[in-house]
Amino acid sequence: MNTLRWIFLLVGLAVAAFARSQEPSPTTKPDAPWSAEEARRLTALSSERPDLYLELGEELLETADSPERIELTRQLLVRAIEYGRSRTEYRRDAASAALALSSMSKRAGERRWLQAIAEALEPSSAYADASREQAREANREAARRASLFLTQLRSGEGIEARESLAAPGVRQVLQQHERELSASGRMSVQDLENESKKWPCTNCSGLGILVPGKGQKGPARICPVCGGQPGLKLSAPDLAAQLHLQRRLLGDNEDNWAAMIASGDAPPARDPEPAEVASAFLVDGRLSIWRDGQWISPLPKPTPEAP
């Protein structure tokens, strides 16, 4: 009898083990927005290594193509700041995470706040040296070209507008200010790109009028296709919104307070304090471990039993 009991017990354990092996891991579900390798790296994260949160966050930032991946990227970068801000050996990583996080924001005030935090964390970082000025100049050039794109589009210069849109950084600038492209905030960069493909007018070649050919008599006529006004047609409020945006873009990205308040984009009235980043992004820094698709607290270490 004892032998049969052991046989049944071993068979039951084997069946249970096999069933568990067939269950998919919660972190590698087929419909999960991250790969199996990314899930493995997520589960290996620890607040003792803030640089690993930054490293994975920067990689995800390049492929943040869904709301879930965007939010996961933001969570990783915020935690890199939170766990690295008070440790000398990781302050540079925290500063890099702040810069990466600023690149994800569409609010100018928030971007400046995060950039100031990066400087506070690591004043001698690459962001604060000569490369910072080079980056600023590239941003200024992209902003100027973005403003030119809007002018070209309204003038019906579709070919030139598409060239401007393809210039380095221009699309990103326009996407960051997408809600300012119209009074309602509903006009997208894709809408503008589609509009650029309609111009120049194929009937009048962008002149707005039709001139009699050589040897023909008669007055010039307004082009019946574009109505004599080639280019993007805007309502008065939409035109005012674009002109307001262009004034900001041509101001070397140094927005005056009146314009920023009018557009609802004023920077928050807060000091660049790294300790406030987690709360600002509603991230609970106590939850540092990734398990089953969510952040949890580290498991308490077992206390050794008394001899």
C-alpha positions, 0 to 999 in steps of 0.5 A: 500500500505504501508503494502504491501511495508513493506512485500516485503521489509522484504521478500527481506531482509530475502532472502538476509540473507539466501543467505549470510548464504549459502556462504562458508567463504573465510577462510574455503574453502574446499580446503584450506590447513588449518583447520577451527579451524586454520582459526579461530585462524588466524583471531584472531591474532593481533600484540599486541599479538606476542605470539599467532603468535608463538604458532600457528606457532609452531603447524603448524611446526609439520604438515607443509606438503605442500608448502602453510602450510610451507609458512604460518608457516614461515610467522607466525614465522617471524611476531612473531619476528617482533612484539615481538622484541622491547617489553620486555615481548615478547622478549623471544617469539621472540627468540623462533620464531627465533629458530623455523625459523632456524629449517626450513632453509636448509642453514647453514649460515641462521640457524646460523644467526637466532640462533644468533638473538635468543641469541641477543633477549634473552641471558638468554633463554634456548638456551643459557644455559646448554640445549644449549650444550645438543642440540649441542651434540645431533646435533654433534652425529646425524652429525657423524651418518649421515657421518657413514651412507654414508660410510656404504652405499658405502661399501654395508652395507645396514642393518647397513646403515638403522640402522644409518638412523633411529637414532635420528636426522640423517635423518634431518641432511641429509635432511638439506644437501640434495643438497650436497649429489651429485655434481648435488644436485639431489640425495635425502635422499629417493634415498639413503634409497632405495639404502640401501635396495639393500645391502648386495649383496644376491649373495656374502653376501657383500664379493665381491667374491665367494669362493669355498665351503668346499671340493671344489677346484678352485680359488675365483671368483669375484661376477657377481652380484655386480662386486666385489664392493658391495655398492652405485656406485658413479661418481668421482664428486659425491664421491667428493661431499659426502666426502666434506660433510662428512668432514663438518659433522665430524667437529662438524658442525663448517664449515670452511669458504673455505668449506662453500664458495665452497658449496655456503652456507656461512653465510650472511655478516650481524649482528644478527639484529632482525629488519632485519628478516622481510625484509630478508624473504620478509615479510611486517610487516605492514600486521598483520591481516589475512583475506580471506587467506591473510595478510592485514593492520589493519582496522583503528579505527573509529574516534568518531563523534564530538557532 
